[in-house]
Amino acid sequence: MTSDQKPRKQHALANSSFMPLSQLGVLNVDGKDAQSLLQNLLTNDVTALAVNHGQITGLCNPKGRLLAIFLLLHRNNSYQLILPKTMCAGLQQRLSMYILRSKVTITDVSENMTCMGLALAANATINSRELPDSIFQATENDDSVLIKYPGTQPRFLYISPSNKVSSFTTELLEQDWLSGDESDWELLEIEAGLPMIQPETKEQFTTQQVNLDLVNGVSFKKGCYPGQEIVARLHYLGTPNRRMFQAEAQTIETINVGDTVTSENGDVAGHVVRVQRKNHETVVMLLSLKLSAVELGVFVHGTKQVNIINSEFYK
């Protein structure tokens, strides 16, 4: 760690909080051939998923560039794909191209489902719910699920039919939970180093450039899928020249997903993968960067220097 780098900072909520996540949508994939369809298309091993377990996975184009990243959850009779609503229509259309004669139905159920983030303070519980133990495991209650997410603070993604959410939030308020917002969840996502593809970055990154392989989002033992040869070649025969890092910048300017990050001499060093304002003067980000640029100093908007919080983040 160089002298201008700081220890990794954590965003921990002091009180148990629930955060409505209106930015997330849900695709439902069901039918006799749902598993085989997804297994032939996604970067992770769908056949390894037990019921009520999930995995981070992605869909690539034939050149190995990511079209989408999402949480895939195996339900009793279907699979649910959780990702930004802005990505749902495109992903549904892309997956539907491969159905052909397969017995599969892909439905966007975002308007009927509600996603909510839960962050628990130390030793907190939810009286009426059993909490899952392992990362991306889910527990089910009355058509709703709680999925455990990675991070330094216990947190869970709650997915429920929209007509059943109000009673659950009332229960949380009665247990002295606080109401947060989606920015709190996004800060926790960035801290956990989870990549995401937005419309601005569609087909821009390979799996290694956003650390999808390092968060168990890629299986190198499964069969072929679109882009698999390129992903495997980078894994077995080469060393990635880009990786994703957690970073922050002191600026009141707006930084957007997909913005270019440059080196001191103005060369392109990488791009913004995720970004969230932490306070009035601080923005935290996940950046996909050339490894050669990390130690030399990088900038957003040409003038705002970015501090790489943890240069070992990707290892």
N, C-alpha and C positions, 0 to 999 in steps of 0.2 A: 504494500500500500504506500503510495507516494505521499509527500507531506501535505499536498492540497486535497487529499481524499479524507473523508470522514467516516467514522464507524456507521454501520447501517442503522438508520433510524426506524423506529416502530410507531405505528399509528394504532394505539390501543384505546378503545372506548372505556371510560371509567365506569359507566353504568351499563347494565344489559339494555340493548337497544334493538328495535326492529325497524327495518328500512324498506319501504315499498320500492320495488324495482320495476317501474313501469317501462324501463328501456329494454327489458328482456321479453322474448317471445318463446313459444313452444310449438314445435312440430311433432305430430304424432305419426309414427310409422307402424302399421300393423298389417296382418295378413300372413298366410302360410309361409311365404318366401321372404319375409321381412329380414330375418337374420342373414340369409345368404346374400341378399341384395347389399346390405350394409357391409358385410364382411368383404365383398368384392370391390368396395368403393373406398372405404375409410382407412386411415393410416394405422389404426389400432386394431387389436384382435377382438372382434365382437363376440366370437364364440367363447371367449374366456369370461364373459360377464354372466354372473349368476343373477337371478331375479333380485330386484331392489339393490343392485350395485351399479355404479356408474364409472365412466372413464372420460378423461379428456381425449379428444380425437380430432382429426381434421379431414378435409376433402381437398385433394390437389387436382390441378389440371395435368395434362400429360407431360408438361415440362417440369413438374415437381413444385409448382408455385401454389400456394395455399389459396383456395377459394373461400374457405370458411374454417373456423375452429369452434368447437362447441362441446358441451357436456352431453354425453350419451348415457341415458339412464334406461336400464332394462326393467320394465314393469311386468306384471303378470302375463298380459296378453299383447304387449306392444313394446315399442321403444319410444322414448321421448328425447327430443333434441332441444337443448336449451341454449339460446344464443341471442344476440341483439335483434330486436324486432326489425331493424333496418336491413338485416341479412336474411330474414325468413323467406321472403318471396323468391329471391334469387336461388337460395339453397333448395327450396321445394321444387322449383322449376328444373334445376340441374339434376337432382336425384330422380325426378320423374322421367328424365330422358332415358334412364337405364331400365325402367320397369319392363317395357316391351310386353311379353306375355306372362310375366311373373305375377303371382297373386299377392300384390302389395298395394296398399292405399296410403298415401301421404297427405295429411291434413294439417293445415295451420289452425291450431286451437287457441291462439294467443288471446283472442277476444273473450274467450270463456274461462281462461286460466289466469291466476294471479301469482306472480313471483315476489317473494319478500326475503330480504336478508336478515339474519338474526346473529347478533354478536353478544356472547355471554360474558358477564363480569366473572371474576374469580368465584368458584364454587356455586355459581348460579345454576338453577334447573328450570324446567318448564313442568309445572305440576301434572298436567294431563298427558304429557308426551314422553315416550321412551326415546332417548337420544341415541343415534348410531355411534358406534365406537371407532370405526376405521374411516380413513379418508375416502370420500365418494361412495360410502355406504349409505343406504336410505332406510328409514323406518316409515311404515305406512299407518295412517289412521284416518278412517272415514274419507277415503279417496284423496287424501292429502299426503304428501311426503315431506320428510325432513332429511336433507342430504348434508353430510358433514363435509366441510371444505377445509383446505389446508390454511395454515397461518399460525402466528404466535399466540393469537387469541382464539378461544373456541368459537367457531362460527358455523352457521348452517344456512342452506338455501331451502326455503319453504315454498312448495308449489301446491296450489290448491284450486279446485273449482272456485270461481270468483264469488259465488253465492254463499260460500262457507267461510270466507275470510274474516268478516266482521266479528263473528263470535270468538274467533281465535285472537284477534287483536284486542278485543275487550278483556279477554282472559289475561293477556300479557300486561295490559294497563293496570289491572287489578293486582298484579304481582309486582307493581312499581317499575315496570319496564318503561323506557323512554322511547319516543318516536324520533328516529333519525331520518336521513334521506339517502338517495342513491350515491351521493358524493362520498359518504362515509364508507359505503361498500366498495366503491371504486378504489379508494385509498388502500383498503385491506387487500383487494385483488392485486394491486401493484406491489404492495409489500410482499405478497406471496409469490410474485414472479410469474403469474399466469398470463400467457399471451392471449390476444384476441385479434380477430380480423374484423375490420369495419369496411364499409363501402370504399372509403378512401385508400385502403391498403389491399384491396382484393387483388390477388395474383402478383403481389409485389415481393413476398417473402417465401423462401424455402422453409421447411420444418426446422432445420438447424439454425437458421438466422433468427428465429424467435424462441429458441430453446424448447420447442415442442417435444423433442426427443428426451430432454432432460427432466421434464415433468411427467414422464411415462405416458406421453401421448402418441408414441410411435412404437409399433412392434416390428422388429427386424426378423421375426421368425414366421410370420404369416405369409400367405400367398400374395399374388400380384394384386395391385390396385393402381389406378391412374397415377403416374409419376413415380411409382415404386422403384424403378430401376435407377432413377436419378437420386432419390433419397438414399437408397442402399449404397450407391457408388460413393456418395459423399461420406457415408458412415464408415465403410470398410476400406476405401482406397484413398481417401483424402482427409484433409483437416479443414474444417470450416474456416473461412476467412472473416466471417461475421458471427457474432453472438449477441444475445440480448442482455442489457444491463439496467439496473435500477439507478436512477439519477434524479437530481433536482436542480432547479435554477431559481435564482432570486430575480424576479421580474414581475411587473404588473401587466405586461403585455399578454395577449392571448396566444397560447400555443395549442395547435390542433393536431389530432391524429393524422399521420402522413406527412407532417412538416419535415423538411430536409434539415439534417444536422450537418454542419460543415466543420472542417479543420481550420486551424488558424490562418492558413493561406487561402481559404475559400473553397477547397476541394470538398466534394460530397463525402462525408464520413459515415452517414447512415440516415435513419428515419425514425420518427416517433411512432411507437406501437400503441401505447396507452398513455393517457395524461389526465391529471386531475389537480385542480388548485387545492393546496393544503391550507393556505391562509392568504391574506391580501398580497403578500410579497413573495410567496413560495409556491412553486409548481413542482409536483413530483411526476416522474415519467418512467416508462419502460422504453428503452431505445435499442434498436437493432443497429449495431455499429461494427465497422471494420476493426478487427483486433489491432491493426497497426496504428489506428488513430486514438485508441483508448488512453494511452500514456502521454499523448502529445497535447491534449486539450481539445475540446470540441465546443461548438457554439450553435445556438438556435437564433434564427433571424439575423445571423451574421455578427451580432455584437454581444449577445447575452451568453456568458460562459456557463457551461453545464458542469456540475460537479458529479462525477461518478461516485456514488455512495459506497459501492462495494465492487471493486474490480475482480474479485474472485466469485462473483455472483453466478457465473455461468459454469463453473467447474464442478 
